[in-house]
């Protein structure tokens, strides 16, 4: 069950990475649509 241990170790990093990626995508879409988002 080494996969489970690996997932438990990498889970917080994955959450941070996915949330930052989602934030970047939102910023890019907002820039394309000329929408000013509060930082």
Backbone as ProteinMPNN parsed JSONL, in Angstrom:
{"seq_chain_A": "XXXXXXXXXXXXXXXXXXXXXXXXXXXXXXXXXXXXXXX", "coords_chain_A": {"N_chain_A": [[0.838, -1.207, 0.0], [1.96, 1.214, -0.755], [1.239, 3.205, -2.439], [-0.902, 4.547, -1.292], [0.296, 5.79, 0.906], [2.01, 7.487, -0.442], [0.171, 9.113, -1.741], [-1.004, 10.333, 0.475], [1.109, 11.862, 1.378], [1.565, 13.562, -0.78], [-0.806, 14.874, -1.121], [-1.503, 17.491, 0.116], [0.229, 19.193, -1.332], [-0.743, 18.749, -3.887], [-3.301, 19.837, -3.67], [-2.706, 22.551, -3.225], [-1.356, 23.104, -5.609], [-3.352, 22.606, -7.562], [-5.272, 24.492, -6.828], [-3.906, 26.883, -7.229], [-3.473, 26.701, -9.963], [-6.121, 26.799, -10.87], [-6.746, 29.379, -10.058], [-4.99, 30.844, -11.686], [-6.061, 30.212, -14.216], [-8.577, 31.429, -14.013], [-7.791, 34.101, -13.804], [-6.575, 34.468, -16.329], [-8.746, 34.056, -18.089], [-10.346, 36.148, -17.218], [-8.752, 38.31, -17.942], [-8.798, 38.06, -20.711], [-11.49, 38.515, -21.173], [-11.622, 41.072, -20.337], [-12.262, 41.709, -17.677], [-12.163, 43.085, -14.51], [-10.82, 41.678, -11.723], [-10.96, 41.546, -8.168], [-7.956, 41.428, -6.378]], "CA_chain_A": [[0.0, 0.0, 0.0], [2.826, 2.389, -0.804], [0.558, 4.25, -3.21], [-1.724, 5.323, -0.36], [1.201, 6.648, 1.674], [2.497, 8.51, -1.361], [-0.927, 10.058, -1.941], [-1.18, 11.11, 1.697], [2.194, 12.84, 1.459], [1.499, 14.512, -1.887], [-2.138, 15.461, -1.205], [-1.518, 18.949, 0.343], [0.894, 19.847, -2.457], [-1.649, 18.656, -5.026], [-4.382, 20.798, -3.442], [-2.145, 23.887, -3.455], [-1.06, 23.227, -7.032], [-4.591, 22.681, -8.327], [-5.948, 25.755, -6.528], [-3.159, 27.952, -7.892], [-3.752, 26.567, -11.389], [-7.473, 27.293, -11.087], [-6.67, 30.834, -9.918], [-4.361, 31.351, -12.903], [-7.02, 30.084, -15.311], [-9.589, 32.468, -13.823], [-7.149, 35.38, -14.139], [-6.384, 34.525, -17.784], [-10.069, 34.234, -18.693], [-10.788, 37.499, -16.881], [-7.982, 39.243, -18.766], [-9.309, 37.954, -22.081], [-12.821, 39.118, -21.185], [-11.48, 42.441, -19.847], [-12.974, 41.836, -16.404], [-11.242, 43.375, -13.414], [-11.115, 40.923, -10.509], [-10.222, 41.969, -6.975], [-6.843, 40.515, -6.111]], "C_chain_A": [[0.872, 1.255, 0.0], [2.16, 3.542, -1.552], [-0.253, 5.149, -2.288], [-0.851, 6.282, 0.445], [1.716, 7.791, 0.81], [1.426, 9.571, -1.589], [-1.116, 10.934, -0.714], [-0.094, 12.169, 1.842], [2.026, 13.94, 0.416], [0.182, 15.273, -1.933], [-2.15, 16.967, -0.959], [-0.869, 19.712, -0.808], [-0.008, 19.849, -3.681], [-2.782, 19.667, -4.898], [-3.892, 22.213, -3.725], [-1.906, 24.113, -4.943], [-2.333, 23.406, -7.847], [-5.314, 24.002, -8.08], [-5.231, 26.918, -7.201], [-3.38, 27.902, -9.404], [-5.136, 27.101, -11.725], [-7.494, 28.815, -11.007], [-6.057, 31.454, -11.172], [-5.323, 31.298, -14.085], [-8.084, 31.167, -15.232], [-9.021, 33.829, -14.209], [-6.993, 35.533, -15.652], [-7.713, 34.773, -18.486], [-10.58, 35.644, -18.434], [-10.043, 38.535, -17.716], [-8.47, 39.229, -20.21], [-10.658, 38.66, -22.189], [-12.817, 40.542, -20.672], [-12.318, 42.668, -18.59], [-11.943, 42.072, -15.312], [-11.67, 42.611, -12.165], [-10.354, 41.524, -9.337], [-9.132, 40.961, -6.651], [-6.948, 39.971, -4.697]], "O_chain_A": [[0.558, 2.237, 0.673], [2.481, 4.709, -1.326], [-0.292, 6.365, -2.474], [-1.211, 7.442, 0.642], [1.843, 8.924, 1.274], [1.718, 10.766, -1.628], [-1.361, 12.135, -0.835], [-0.347, 13.252, 2.37], [2.306, 15.108, 0.686], [0.053, 16.225, -2.702], [-2.755, 17.69, -1.751], [-1.365, 20.763, -1.213], [-0.042, 20.824, -4.431], [-3.183, 20.284, -5.884], [-4.58, 22.988, -4.388], [-2.214, 25.18, -5.475], [-2.39, 24.265, -8.728], [-5.9, 24.573, -9.0], [-5.879, 27.843, -7.692], [-3.465, 28.944, -10.053], [-5.316, 27.777, -12.738], [-8.178, 29.47, -11.793], [-6.545, 32.471, -11.666], [-5.39, 32.243, -14.871], [-8.457, 31.757, -16.247], [-9.696, 34.62, -14.867], [-7.251, 36.606, -16.196], [-7.794, 35.612, -19.382], [-11.175, 36.266, -19.314], [-10.631, 39.525, -18.149], [-8.543, 40.275, -20.855], [-10.933, 39.328, -23.186], [-13.871, 41.17, -20.575], [-12.996, 43.686, -18.458], [-10.962, 41.336, -15.207], [-12.742, 42.857, -11.613], [-9.217, 41.967, -9.501], [-9.382, 39.756, -6.654], [-6.103, 39.181, -4.275]]}, "name": "protein", "num_of_chains": 1, "seq": "XXXXXXXXXXXXXXXXXXXXXXXXXXXXXXXXXXXXXXX"}
